[in-house]
Amino acid sequence: MTKLTETYQLSNETKIPKVAFGTWQIPANKAKKAVLDALTVGYRHIDTALVYENEKEVGQGIRDSGIDRDEIFVTSKLPAETKSYDDAMKDFEETMSNLDIDYLDLYLIHAPWPWAQIGSNHDKENQEVWRAMEDIYATGRVKAIGVSNFNVHDLQNILATAKVKPMVDQIQYYIGYTEPKITKFAQDNGILVEAYSPLATGGLVDNQQVKTIAEKYNVSVPQLAIQFVVQNGVLPLPKATQLPHIQANAKLDFEISEEDMKLLNQMPDTAPSAFHNATQG
């Protein structure tokens, strides 16, 4: 059983709620209500990014919720295209201005390469950007720092010069696509793995094998998929805009048996037609 208020502990002892509310692909005009609904349902971890173009509305939802700031864990991300120290500093200030909150709980580099150049090498630039992340962290305006879409090589590159190790790696992760090499390397190095698209952007909802296991627990496929991620010690970021879906995704009051977890962990890709980051796996 998983509660939205349960936490993992990052390597710097920051507590992070085990399930986040993701806002990727939520348009700005729906983001404020979605965030308010999620917080009302009980979510205490909200994830956004500068590139999502909804930070202002996400920040508004957080401020309008009436919930104490220190009870809400807020994550945002530096654009993948930003590959210099000065630009990283500038984009961070833009994010803080958009959100209009005193501090961020977690700040991530969105990807090791610009999205238009997936797989291109930016090792030197990533080390420079990581230096900016460390300097931002040193100010206390960010409680934790990490990365997203980084594979083992990308993590090793940062670790080679880092004074502060990344605390999180947010990667694509769902039943049948758990990126074991990255996950193992991250966990061996004290880096928490977060799972974006834990429902494979809806791609696994019609998987018959997953449906059968979900029926056994009298839960939906999304509920099973989210709980699966948590039971693997990974942090899922389900996204929804409709209140019934937001509520349903939060109902994780069941436990998947060891036997079924083994089955789920051995499944082939449950959403082969979904987008896949070719640099990972």
Secondary structure, 3 states (H helix, E strand, C coil): CCCCCCEEECCCCCEEECCCEECCCCCHHHHHHHHHHHHHHCCCEEECCHHHCCHHHHHHHHHHCCCCHHHCEEEEEECCCCCCHHHHHHHHHHHHHHHCCCCECEEEECCCCCHHHCCCCCHHHHHHHHHHHHHHHHCCCECCEEEECCCHHHHHHHHHHCCCCCCEEEEECECCECCHHHHHHHHHCCCEEEEECCCHHHCCCCCHHHHHHHHHCCCCHHHHHHHHHHHCCCEEECCCCCHHHHHHHCCCCCCCCHHHHHHHHHCCCCCCCCCCCCCCC
